[in-house]
Amino acid sequence: MGIVAPSFWRRDVPLPTISGVFLLHDAIDEAGDAAEGLLARIADAVRRDLHATSGSTLKRLRGPWDGRAFRVRWGRLRATVSVVPAEDGAAQVFVHQVASRDEIYESNAFWARLDRFHRDLWVPNRGLRVPPEQAGYHHVPGHVLPGGSDASMDVSVEPVLSEHQFRLLNAIVPFPESWGVGDAVVVIGKGPPGSGKTIAAIDAARRAVETCHYSVLLLAPTARLRAHYEDALRGAGIPAASVSDGYKRAFEGIDLIWVGETGEFFMTLADVQATRVERERLLDEWWSQVLEDSTVRPWASRNPPVRESRFARLLDAVLEDPSGLDVNEKDALDTNDAPLYELVREFRSRPKWVGVATELRTRLGLKLRSEIAGTATTRLQGTEFCRGTLLVIVDETQDLVHGEWKALIDWCAARCRGGAATRLTLIGDENQRISPTSFSWAEVKRHCADAFKSTTPPLDEWELPGSFRLSRKIAALANELFDPSITQDGKFRHVERADPADLPQTGEVRVVVVPGAARAVVKALRRFDAAPAGPTRLRVITDALQAEGWTEEPDSRADVLPPRAIKGLEFGSLVVVEPLGGRGAHLSYGEATVAYTSLTRAIEDLLCVLTPAEWSVVRGRWAGLGVSVEELDGAPASVVRLEELFRGLAGATDAAEQALVEEEKLAGLLDRLPSSGSTWEAGRWLRDVGLPAKRLVGLGRSEQLARDYGGRLRRKWLDGPARGSIREAFDRGDWRDAVGMLILLGEHAAAVDVVERWAPDDDEQVLAEACERVLSLAGATQRTVMGFRRTLGVRPEAESASLLRVGVAVLAHQLVQSAELPAFAGGKSVD
């Protein structure tokens, strides 16, 4: 993914020294007249320490080249580069190959030269086996630009694809530029966390447009992942259009990438006149009304999980199409959510209850996901969607309901029958689902066979090993969780995981064993928060702290995330508490997978806090892996020691990373938000939900908050307490808290009003643009309310509904005064 260099360079930081830039003799002719300018910019990028930058914006390849190999992009040129240390500690830059973006992938030199350098010539901690000239590399003098110039403005450093990623890329978009008769039509790309599935998908989309001139439809399940694709493509200089802006053009042979959310794509096809957030709000309203029906209420009282939002989302997927209710015993999420499936089956077995739900759904105009997918399936069979050459890439396929992935496969088959060149790529991992509906690649392959009416469908399946982001010790610890001595007997799925021997030996891994681990961690976190410190934060993954009384305070520097709210996140340092559930029992496959995912969120430094019972299960496999082990006795000194370790792991974070963390917290809370509750429960939920919303506002993410979560708190039992919380926020002068809560209530106009009046004027233009984008997400009524606010000059605390009535009354008075009474007499009430 392209990264603009200057965003990481600070003029007050000493720049690294480069002892030499070396160009392979074979690459001299490849570079031609562009060699001098390209080499100067490569050297300047390295001199600015860009190759060592970490974080969400630059991901180094952690594979067979020990994180030292890069692909450098400058204009339309690409170069493969290795950055290695010289004897004096300075950087040496070796350029292996230069080619255009269209040619560098298909050249055998791409892999051969990198492998030759890192396997045959370069020895870690020892250097080159032979002098550079003898190895075929020419020293290029005069390559470093003087005085920290800004010539690297056009340089971006990108990770080189691994061999497995490269093969998947060629399977998705093969060379030559036309697809042969024997090529696969459906490509399945599987892989565990960090295996590079998304990187391969982005490169495939880029190649399809730049080299092959295909149209590309790229679908992702969440707004966050969609934005990630858009940013990556924008960084590569490739324009991406939104599906919602006119998806039909994607099927007319235009070589452009169309990016959208999967749900948005299907809703557009089904002519659903609502945004995704509006539909989610309608879904919550529908289910709360169902639960209030006298025939359903007693059952809901006996089964609290049915009052949570995630239960309504499960019904959304399977109420009309129960094919997603089959529990896959080898699947982590299915194992955990089997009780939810049973409750859904019970609800579906009661005709009266289903009748009540259907009647209310019809009255509200709500269509379920399976219904939307069914309508979309019919639309996609039409001739208007069966034209042009099209590559469809679907990321996180495991989060689609059965009707959705079946619709895409059927569409692909229909296009092929109509002679429209088509390739469908389904990327995902069964064990990373966030949607509680059973998913299996085996079912996908069976449906492919049915759709293409062949026992040997045109299907190609690839599995990526993971993870390239891990250190050797973390991978070793995580892999051992699946050893037969740790797991229970039962059904297991074979998954390719990273070989620790192929990963870099970086970072520190420590295991601390302490009685009552969760309770000790809560006490240590409170000490950690109480101690004076700079802007550092500690990341903790666990499900165990809430039972021990942990609540996050507004000024807390610890981010505690449940294992199921960490999808796609990764941290340089991390604390994992009781990953085995605190018990001494052996793990089911699902439990082992959740623990594996928790441990592999850490890139380099990991602290794993276990109970003695957990340690008794893993000791035999972990003790010999070279990790540091401390066994504490649970005395007060144990808490002090934990707090000391926490301080060592806490680190600085950027706004982008922290925003991702807060979004995951907010999404997890809203998924568990009940449909009803007491006033005391309302206060607790509003406090918990309001904190990440407030932080997102403070991080400048008001637009994302409005787009992805606006109106999610609009429920009768929360309305009064929420407005009380907003009044308290105004009394405290806490405008960020008020804005976050107003957006969650869907009061976008009031939120913008508060921002315009109370936010600091650090950058008025940026602030104004952000406010306009938030307001554009609110619809015509909210924009009208904003006009009333600005015209009438009311206090920002004024409720939008009341303000709308006042505004209408003012307009009515003006109409009467202007002698338009006859035309006005047929009006309607605003209530």
N, C-alpha and C positions, 0 to 999 in steps of 0.2 A: 504494500500500500504506500502510495507516495506521500512523503512528508516534506513540507517546505522547510528548508534548513534554518533560516534566521529565527524561527520561533523558539529555538532552544539555546541560543547563544546569548550570554550575558557579557558585557564589556568589562565587568569588574572581576571576571574569573580568568586566571592565567590560562593561555591557550597551550595545548600540547605541542611538543616539538616533533617534527618529521625529519628523520635522518635520510630518507630517500624514497623516491617513487620509481618503480621499475615496471617496464612494459615488455610483455612477452614479444619476442621477435615476430612471431606469426601474427600478432595483433597490430603491428605497426602499419602494415598495408591495410588492415581492416579499418583502422581509425582514419587514415588518409589525411586530408587537410584539416580535419576537425581535431586531430590528436592534441595539439598544443592547448587549445581552449578547454577541451574535455579534461585533460590531465590536470590543468591548473585548478579547475573547479572541483575535481575529485580531491585533490590535495587540500584545498581550502576547506572542504566539508569535513575532512578528517582532522584538520588542524583545529577546527572549532569543536572537536570532541563529539561530533554527531554520531560516530560509530559506537560510542559507549553509552549513548542516551537510552534510558529504559522508560517504560510506561505504556500507556494505552496508544500513544501516537507512533511509536517505533518499536517493532518487535523483531529482535534478532533471531536468526535461525539457530536453534539449539539441537543440532544434529551431528552428522559425521565431521563437520568442520569446526566444531567447538565454538560456535557463535562468532567466528571470525570472517565468514564469507558473506558478501553482500552483492546485490545487483544495484548498480547506480544508474539513475535515469537523468538524462540531460537532453531536453528537447525530444527529438525522435530517436536518439541514440540510447543504447543500453551497453553497459560494461559489467563484466564480472570482476569483482575486486576482493582481495583478502587483505586485512589489516592485522599485522603481527608485530610484536615488540622486538626491538633490536637489543643488543647487549647492554647499551647504555640506558635502556628504558624508553627511548624515543620510539615513535611509530614508524614502521616500514609499510609502504603501500605497494602491493603487487597487482597489476592489472593483467588479467589473463585473456580477455576477449572483448572485442568491440563489434557491435552489429546494430542494425536497425531494430526497432521494436518488433517488426514483422518477421525477422530472420533469426533472432537469437535463440528462440525456442527450438526450432527444427534442426539447428546445427548440432552435430555430435560433439563439437568442441565445447559446448556449454557445460556438459558434465565431465567430459574427459579431462579438460584442463584443470578444473577445480579438484577433481580426484587426484590427479597427478601431483599437484602442488601439496595438498594436505596429507596425502598418504605416502608419497614417495620422497618429497623434498623437504617438507617442514616437520620438525620434531618438537612438540611442546616442551618448554623449559630448556631446550638446547639450541633451537634455531635451525637454520638451513644446513642440510648435509653438505652442500657444495656452495661455492660463491654464486651470486645471482647470475653473472655472465655465463658461467659454466652450465647453469641450469636453463639458459636460454632467455634470460630477462635482461633487457637493456636499461641502464640507469639513465633517467631523464633529468638533466640539470635544469635549474632555474624555473622550477614548477610552482613554488609557493608564492602566492601573491602577498605583497607587502602590507603591513600595518592593519591587519584585521579589516580588509576591504569587504564589501558586501557582494562580491562576485558570486557567492554561493546561493544567491537568491533563487537561481533556476535549478539548483541541484536538489535531488531528493534521494534518500537512501532507502532501499527496499530489501526485504529478506529474500534470499534465494529459495526457490521451491525445493523441497526434498525430492528424492527419487520417487517415492510413493505418490507425492502430490503431483509430480510431473506426469506420471502415468495416468492418474485420474484426469488431469487436464487434457491430455491427448485423447482420452476416452470420451470426454465431453465434447471437445471440438477437435477432431482429428485433422491431420493434413493428409492429402492435399485439400484445397479449399472446398471441394465438393464432397458430399457424403456418398460413399460407395454403397452398392447393394447389400454387401455383407456387414455393413456397420450396424452397431446396436442402435435401436431407436429409443429405448429406455435405459438410462444409466443410473445405477444406484451407487452412491458414495457414502460409506459408513466409516465411523471412527469415533474413538472416545474423546473426552475433553482435551483440547489443546493439540489435536492431531492435524489441524490446518485445513479443515473442510471449507471454512468460509474463505480463506485466502485463495484456495484453488478455484472456488466459485467465482470470485472477483476476477481472477486472471482469465478464466474461461470466458466470462462476459466481455472482458476487454479484447481478447483475441477474436471473438466472434464478430465484433463490430469493426475493429481496426483492420483485420487481415481478411476475414471471410465475407464481410459486408452482410451479415445476417441481422435480422431483428432479434432482440433479446428481451424476454419477459422474465424479470427476476422478482420472485415473491418471497417474503419473509413474514413470520407469524406475528411479530411485535413491532411497535413503532420504533423502539430503540434499535433493533437490528436493521430495520429499513433505513433509519438515519445513518447507521454505521456503513451500509452499502453506499448510500448517497455520498457520504463524506469521502470514502475510499475512491470512488469513481471520479468525484470532483478533483481530488488530489492528483489523480492520474491524467487530468485534462480531458476527461470524457464526459460529455453532457448526459444527464439522466433525466428523463421525464417521469412524471407521476402517473400512475395508472388512473387515478381519479380525474386527471386532466384530459383524458381522451384515449382510453385503452384501445379503441378500435384501430387506430393508426398503427399499432404494433403488429397487426396482421396484414399490412398492406405492402410488406417488403421494404420498409424504411430501415436503414441500418442505424438503429438507435436503441439505447437501452431504456426499458421502461421498468421502473421500480415501484413496488407497492406492497402493502400488507395483504396477506392471503385473504383474511376476512373481508377487507375492503374490496378486493377483486371480486369475490363471490357476491357481495352485497350489490356492487355496481351492476353485475350481470343480472341479478334478480330484481333490479329496480327498487331496492329498498331505499326509501326516502328518509334516511337518517344517517348520521355519522356513527362510527363504531362506538364512541363513548355514549352517545344518545341511546343507542340500542342496548348497551350494557345497563344503563340506568333504567330503561324500560323493562329489561329482564328482571332486575332487582325488585322493581315495583310490582311486576306480575307475580313473582314468587311470594312476596310478602302478603299480597292479597289472598293467594291460595292458602297460605298457612293460617290466615285469620278466618277461613271458612269453618263453620261449626263442625263439619264432618272430619276435617283434617287436623284441627287444633289439638285434640288429645294425643294423636300420634306424634305431632311435632314436639309437644311438651315432654314426651318420653324419650325423644331422640334429638338432643341438642345439635348434633352435627348438621341436621337438615336445615337449620336456620342460618348456616353460613353461606356466604356468596359462592364459594367454590362448589357447593352442592347444587345451587341453581345453575352453575355453568356446566356441571355434569349432566343435568337434565336437559339443558340446552342442546347438548350433543347427542343424547341417546333416547330421549323420551319418545320421539317418533321413529327412530332407527336404532333398535337395540343391539345392532351388530357390534357396537363398541363396548358391550358389557361383559364380554368373555374375559375372565381373569387369566393373564399369562403369568404362571407361577415363577417364571425365570426373570420377571421384570420387577425392578425395584419399586417403581411407583405403583404398579398393580398390587404388589404384595402389601404395601402400606395402605392402599385405598380400598382393599377388598371389602371392608365394612360399609363403605359408601356405596359400592356397587350393590350390596345386598339390600340397602335401604331403597335404592332406586328400583330394584326388582319388586320390592314390597309395594312401593307406590304404584308402579305400573300394573300390579295385579288387582288393584281396586278400581273397578270401572267408574264408580261414583267420583272418586278423587280425580281420575283422569278427565272425566266429563267436566268437573268444576274448572280444572286447569285449562282445558280446551276452550270453554266458554269465556273465561277471563282473558285468555290470549287473543281470542277473536275480537273481543270488545276493545282491547288496547291496541290492536293492530300489530301484534308482535309475531314475527316469523322466527322459528328456531333454526339453528345452524344446518340441521339435516334438511329442512324444508328449503332453505336458501340454496344449499348445494344441489338439491334436486332440480330446482328451477334453472340454476346455472348450467347443469348438465344438458338440459334440453336446448338452451340458448347456444351452447358451444358446438352443438352438432350442425348449426346453420352454416350456410355457405359463406356468410360474411366473416366467419371466424376460421375458415379453412383456405386461406390464401397466403401467398408469400412463403419465404423461408424463415423459419422461426426456431430459436433455441429457448426453451423454457427451463429455468432453474428454480427449484423450490428448496429453500433452506429450512432446516428444522422440520422436516416432513413428519417426524413423530408427533408433532403438536397439531396435526390436522385430524379432523374427525373422519370416519370412514367414508362418508359421502363426498368429502372434499377431495381426498386423494384418488378416489375412484373416478370422480368427474374429470380430473386432469388426465388420467390414463385413458379413459374413454375418448376424450377430446383428441389426444395424441393419435389414437387408433383411427378416429374419423378423418383427421387430416391426412394421415398416410393413405387411407383408402381413396381420398380425393386427389391424391397426387401432390399435396403440398408438403415440401421437405420439412421435416419436423424432428426435433430431438428433445426429449424430456429427461431432465436430470433431477433426481430426488436425493437430497443430501440430508443426513441426520444420524441420530444415535438413539436407539430404543431406550437406553438408560438415562437420557437427559430430558425426558418429557416433563413439561409443566402442566399439560392438559390431562386431567384424570380420566382418560378413556383408553382402553386397551389398544395397543398398536403392535403390529408384528410385521417384519419384513417378509416373512413367509406368506402372509396373507396378501401383501402387495404383489409378490411374484405370482401367486395363484391367480390373482385378478388380471395380471398382465397376460397370462396364458389364455384366460377366457376372452379378454377384450380383443386380442389379436388372433383368436381362433387357431391357436397353434400349441402343440405340446412343447415346442422349443421356441418360445417367443424371442423376438429380437431384443434381448436384454443382456446387459453387461453389468457385473457387480464387482466393486472394488472396496477393499477395506484398508483404511489408513491406520498405521500404528501410532500411538500417542504415548507421551506427549513431548513435543519439542521444546516446551517452555520450562520443563522441570530440571531440577538438579538431580544428580545421580542418587543421592541418599534418599531424597523424597520419593523418587520413583521406586526404589527398592523397598521402602517401608510400605508404600501403598500396594505394590504388587503382591506382597506376602499375605495381604488380607484374604486372598483367594486360595491360599494353600489349604489342602484337605485337613490339616491339623487345626485350623482356625474356623473353618466353615462347617455348617451342618451337612449331613447327607441330603441329597435332593437333586432337583433339576438345576443345571447350570448351563449358561450360554458361553461359548468360547468367544472371547474378545481379544483382538490383538492389542497388546499394551507395549509401551516403550521398553526397550532393553536398557537397563541402567548403564550398561557398559558403553552405550553410544551417547550418553549424556555427560555434560560437563561436571566436573567435581568442584562445585561452588557452593557457598553458603554454609550454614550450620544448622544441624537438626538435633534437637534435644527432646528427650522424653523425661517428664517429671511424674512420679508416682506418689499420690498423696491420698490418704483416707478422706472420704467426703469431698471429692475433687471439685464438684460444682459449687459447694458451699464455700470452700476455701478460695475459689476463683472470684466469687462475688465479693468477698471481703477484700481481696487483693485489688480488684477493680475499683472499689470505693477508695482505697488508699491511693491508687494511681490517679484517680480523678481529683482527689483533694490536694495532691502535691502540685506546687507551682511548676509550670513547664511552658515551653513554647508551643507553636502551632503544629504539634505532632499528634498523630492519631494511632490507635491500636485497633487492629482488626481481629475479631474473635468469631469463630464458627462453632455453634453448639445449640442444642435444643434444651439444655438442662438448667439454665440459669433462672428462668422465670419461676420455676417451682421453688427456688431458693430465695425468692423475694427481689430479684433484680428488676429494676425499672430504669430506663434511660432518662437522665436528667438533661435539661436544655443545654447545660454547659459541659456535658460529658464528652470526654475525648476517646471513648471506647465505642466502637461500632460492633454490636453483637448481632450476628446474622444467623438465622436457622439454616441448616444444610440445604433446604429446598428453595432458598432465596438467593442462591449464589451462582445461578446459571450464567456462564459467560464472564464471570468476574475472575480476576487473578490479582494476587498481591505479592509484593516483594518479600514481606514478612507476615507471619500469621500465627495465631494461637488457635488450636483446635482442642476443645474440652469434651471429654467423655464420648469419643467417636463411636464406641461400641455400646453406647447406651448405659454405661456405668455398671453393666452386669458381667458376670463371669461365664455366662452361657456362650456357646459357639454361635456364630452369625449365620443367619439365612443369607441367601444370595442377594436379596434386596437390601438387607442391612449392610452387607459387605460393600455393595455398590455405593450406597450413600456415604459410608465411611471413606471409601476410596475417593469419591468426588470431593469430600471435605479436605482431605490431605493434599490433593493435587491442585487446590486453589493457590497454594504457596509456590512461589517460583524458586526462592533460594533459602530463606530462613524460616524454620518451622519449630514451634514449641507445641508438643502434644502432651496434654495433661490428662492422666489416666487414674482411675481408681485401682487399688491393689487387685480387685477381681478382674478388671480388664487386663492388667499387666500379666496376670497368671495365664491368660489365653494367648497372648502374643509374644510373651517372653522368649519362647523357644525359637521363634522365627526372626525377631527383631534384635535380639541381644548381640548377634554376631555381625551386624551390618555397619559397625563403626560409628553408631550414634552415641551421643552422650546421654547417660541415664542417671537421674538423681532420685533417690527414694526418701521422701520426707515423712515425718512421723505424725503430721497433723497438728502439732503444737503451734502456738501463735507465731513462732519463728518461721513456720512454713509459709504463712501468709506474707510475711516480710520478704522471704526469698522469692515468692511468686511475683510480688510487686516489683522487685528488683529486676527480674527477668522481663517483665512487661515493659519497664522503662527502656531496657536495651533493645526491644523489638519495635517500639513505637517509632514511627518515621513521618516525614513530611508527605503531604499528598497534594495533588493538584485539583483544581475545581472540577475537571472532567471526571476524574476517578471518583471523587466524593459524590458527585451528582449521581453517578451510576449506583453507588452504595445506597444513597437515600431513596432513589427510585425503587430499588429492590425491597427496601424496608416498607415503603408505602404500598407497593403492589401486594406484598405478602399480608399486610394488615387488612387491606381492603378485600382481599380474597376470603379472609376469615370473619369479616364484619357480619354480625347477625342481622336478621331481618327485623328484630324487635328486641326490646330490653327495658330495664328500669332506668330511672333518672340517674342513679349512681353508675350503672353500666355505661350509660351514654357519656357521662363525664370522663370515665376512664378511657373509652374508645376515642373520644375527641382529643384527649390529651396525647394518646399514643400516635394517632394519625396526624395530628396537627404539627408534631415536632419535625418529621421529615419533610412535610409540605413547607413549613416555615424555612427550613434549611435550603430547599430547592429554590425558593424565592430569593433568599440571600445569595445563592450561587448564580443568580441571573437566569434561572430556568423556568420563569413564569410561563413562557409560551409552551414548553413541553408539559408543564403541569396542567395547563388548561386543555391542551390537545389530548393528553392520554388519560387524565383523571378528572376533568371538569365535570361537576355535577354528581360524582359518585357518592357523595354524602347526603344527597337529597332524599331523605326518608322521614316519614312522619315522626317517628319516635326520637329522631336526632335533631329535628328542625329547631324546636325551642331551645334545648341545651346548646346547640351550635351558635345560635344568635346571642345567647348569654355569654358564651366564650368570646365571641367577637367583640361584644361590648366591653368585656374585661380587658381584651387586648388593646382597645382604644384607650381605656382608662390608664393602662400601663405605658401608653405611647409606643407599643410594639407593632408597628405598621406591617412588618413582614409576617407576623403571626396572623394578623387580620387578613392580609392579602391571600395567604395560603388557605385559610379556612373559607374565605369567600369564593375562591376558585373551586374548591372541592364541593361547595354548595351550588355551583353553577352561576354564581352572581358575578359574572365577568365584568360587567359595567361598573359595579361597585368596587371591584378589585382594581380596575384601571384608574378609577377616580382616586382611590387611596394612594396608588403609586404616583400619580401625577402631582398630588398635593404634598405628600409626605416624604417621598424618596429623595435622597441627596441628589443634587444636580451635577454629578460627576461627569456625565456625558449625556447631555440633553437629547441629542439626535438619536443615539442608540436607544435611550430609554423610550423616546416617543415611538420609534419604529417597533420596539418590542410590545408596547401597549397597543398599538394598532393591530399587530398580529394576534394578540390575545383577544381583542375585541372582535376581530374577524371570525374567530371560532365560536362566537356567542350567538350569531344569528341576528335577524333583522330587529326582533323585539328588544334585545339587549342593546343594540346600537341606538335604537330610539330612546331607551332609558338613558343612555350616555348623553344624548343630545339634551334631554330634560335636565340632567345633572349640571351640564355646563351652562345651560340657559338660565336655570333657576338659582344656581349657586348654592345648592343645599349642602348640608354637612355630609361628609363621606359615610357616616354611620347610618344614614337613611336607607331603609330597606327598599330594594328595587321594586317589589310589587306595590308597596304603598306609594312610592315615587311615581310609578307609572299611572296610578289612579289620579294623583295630583296633576301630573302632566296632561292627561286626557281632559281633566276638568278645566285646566287653563285653556287648552285648545277649544273646548266646547264654549267657554265663555267668550273667547275671541270670535268664534263663528257667529254666536248670537249677536255680538256687538257689531259684526260686519254685515248684518241683514241677511245672513245665509240660513236663517232659522228653518225655512221650509225644506231645504236640502238636508238639513241636519236632523230633522224630526224622525227619520226612519232608522236611526242608529241603534246599536246594540249595547248592552251592558258590558263593562270591562271585567266584571267579576266572573 
